[in-house]
Amino acid sequence: MDKVRRGLSAGRVQTVAVRLIVEREREISAFQPVEYWTLEALLHPEKQPDKSFKARFVGIDGEPARVSNVQDKDGKAQFLSNALADKKSMDEVKAALEQAAWSLVSVQSREQQRRPLPPFITSQLQRDASNKLGFNVRRTMGVAQRLYEGIDVGAEGTVGLITYMRTDSPRVAPEAIAGAREWIGKQLGAQYLPAEPNVYKGKKAAQDAHEAIRPTDALRTLEVDRPLFERRTTEALQADLAEVCGFTDDTSRS
């Protein structure tokens, strides 16, 4: 065996890293691609094209359509649901469906509650700005910095519009919660106000030195200050204020 060249290391850390790389490469090499096709149709009632909905092909005569997808680590067979094995099968089903008489057998509806998303921490602010606005981290934090340092709002002078933007905690100050609950009760109605405020816990390793990123005043909305913003900011900054800070009619995040 060749000698290890002087200056190179084969210590414990490197050995573990090499093993992880090798195991990952073996998984990639062992991967077996599986061909499958899915089929969807856009349907609507007769003479009501505005009430369209999407239907997904799931099987024929109660027999589910599925494609074998090798086996898991325990040797159990895996399948891809609502799929056809090849283009020929897909074309045959498609041709039959094009000549079929469509009917709606049943309609099922259900209520589903979704807990509101937690307040922004720095990482989530950056992700949302990237996904929804195409902002890079530098631009996002630059906008947040300007909002934190303050905007001239006229008679009040320069006012900071958001709290400190570098934080890993979803904690919100009690006075901010009280202000938000007051706004919800007045603007949206008591039916949208939970009996107790939602509380979110941060990660175990969070420093929790600063509270979450939020508007400094729940009553200060873009609608209230729109004339001022239109006079004193550029169009780009207006978009930044509306989207990043949450001064919009719809502030939900998905």
ABEGO torsion letter per residue (X at the ends): XBBBBBGBBABAAAAAAAAAAAAAAAAAAABBBBBBBBBBBBBBBBGBAAABBBBBBAEBGGBBBBBBBEBBAAGBBBBBBGBBABAAAAAAAAAAAAABBBBBABBBBBBBBBBBBBBBBAAAAAAAAAAAAGBBAAAAAAAAAAAAAEBBAEAAEBBBABBBABBABABBBAAAAAAAAAAAAAAAEAAABBABBBBBBBBAABAGABBBBBBABAABBAAAAAAAAAAABBAAAAAAAAAAAGBBABABBX
